[in-house]
Each structure stands twice: as C-alpha cells, then as structure tokens.
Amino acid sequence: MINLKALQRNKSVRYGVPMLLLIVGGSFGLREFTQIRYDAQKIKRKLDPSLEAKVNVESQSTMLVDEYEKMKEFNLDNWKNIRGPRPWEDSREYQEQQRSRQNLKD
C-alpha cells in the first residue's frame, strides 16, 4: 500500500499516464472513425457511365467513336470567335452588344 500511495503522489504518474492513454487511445479511435468514413464513401460512390468509360479501356473506344460522329455534324469552316464577358462586365448587357454587332455585320 505504501508503494501505491507513493505512485499516486508522483506527478508524472498522476498526469503523464492518463495523457499517454488519451493520446494512444485517441489515435486508435480516430483510425476506426476514419475507416468508417472511407468505407461509407466507397459504398456511396457509383461512377456515371461517362467516367466509367474513361476508367474502362474496353468501352473507351466506343465512346471515342460516338464523339467522332458528333463532331462530324458540326460545320467548322464557318465559325466565329466571340469573346465572352469579363468578370466585371454585365453578361446580359455584353451579350446584347455582341448580338447587335453581329446583326450589323451580317
């Protein structure tokens, strides 16, 4: 009993041991909670077909063919480069100006 009372009065045992237990126990607890988080994300995560096609090489070739067919429909010879509005410009006002300039040129 004398040794137990001496240990209780020792500051390093009185404050150090609970602190070490808190640090070590907290790291194990955080590991479990973060693992639950990542497991839940893995379950919730479902890839949409376009992203899945980028991941799967086998279905990627069919996706490229589809995109090529879409691009063949566009007329790339008669396009006009139109500058978009700057962040400080009002986009509606700028679009109206662009349309009026476009109509004057045509």
C-alpha positions in Angstrom: 0.0 0.0 0.0 2.9 2.3 0.6 4.1 2.0 -3.0 0.6 2.7 -4.3 0.3 5.9 -2.3 3.7 7.0 -3.5 2.7 6.4 -7.1 -0.5 8.4 -6.6 1.5 11.4 -5.4 4.0 11.2 -8.2 3.2 13.9 -10.8 4.4 12.1 -13.8 2.3 9.0 -13.0 -0.7 11.2 -11.9 -0.7 13.3 -15.1 1.5 11.6 -17.6 -0.1 8.1 -17.7 -3.6 9.4 -18.4 -2.2 11.7 -21.0 -0.4 8.9 -22.8 -3.5 6.7 -22.6 -5.5 9.5 -24.1 -3.1 10.0 -27.0 -2.7 6.3 -27.8 -6.4 5.6 -27.3 -7.3 8.6 -29.4 -5.2 7.5 -32.3 -6.8 4.1 -32.3 -10.3 5.7 -32.1 -9.6 8.1 -34.9 -8.3 5.3 -37.1 -11.6 3.4 -36.6 -13.7 6.5 -37.3 -11.8 7.5 -40.4 -12.0 3.9 -41.7 -15.8 4.0 -41.3 -15.9 7.3 -43.2 -13.9 5.8 -46.2 -15.9 2.6 -46.2 -19.2 4.7 -46.4 -17.7 6.8 -49.3 -16.7 3.6 -51.1 -20.3 2.3 -50.8 -21.9 5.5 -51.9 -19.6 6.2 -54.8 -21.1 5.0 -58.1 -19.4 6.1 -61.3 -21.6 7.6 -64.0 -21.2 6.0 -67.5 -19.0 8.7 -69.0 -16.5 8.5 -66.1 -16.7 4.7 -66.1 -15.8 4.7 -69.8 -12.8 6.8 -69.1 -11.7 4.2 -66.5 -12.5 1.1 -68.6 -10.3 0.9 -71.6 -12.5 -1.6 -73.4 -15.6 0.7 -73.6 -13.4 3.8 -74.2 -13.1 3.0 -77.9 -16.9 3.0 -78.4 -17.1 6.3 -76.6 -14.5 7.9 -78.9 -16.4 6.7 -82.0 -19.6 8.3 -80.6 -17.8 11.6 -80.0 -16.3 11.5 -83.5 -19.8 11.0 -85.0 -21.0 14.1 -83.1 -18.0 16.2 -84.2 -18.6 15.3 -87.9 -22.0 17.0 -87.7 -20.5 20.4 -86.9 -19.6 22.9 -89.6 -16.1 24.0 -88.5 -15.5 26.1 -91.6 -17.9 28.9 -90.8 -17.4 29.6 -87.1 -16.8 33.0 -85.4 -14.7 33.6 -82.3 -16.8 35.6 -79.9 -15.2 36.9 -76.7 -17.1 36.2 -73.5 -17.8 38.9 -70.9 -15.1 39.8 -68.3 -15.9 39.2 -64.6 -16.5 43.0 -64.1 -18.8 43.3 -67.1 -22.5 42.6 -67.0 -23.0 39.5 -69.1 -26.6 40.3 -70.4 -25.5 43.7 -71.5 -22.4 42.4 -73.2 -24.4 39.7 -74.9 -26.8 42.3 -76.3 -23.9 44.3 -77.6 -22.4 41.3 -79.3 -25.7 40.4 -80.9 -26.2 43.9 -82.2 -22.7 44.0 -83.7 -23.3 40.5 -85.2 -26.5 41.8 -86.8 -24.8 44.9 -88.2 -22.0 42.9 -89.8 -24.5 40.4 -91.4 
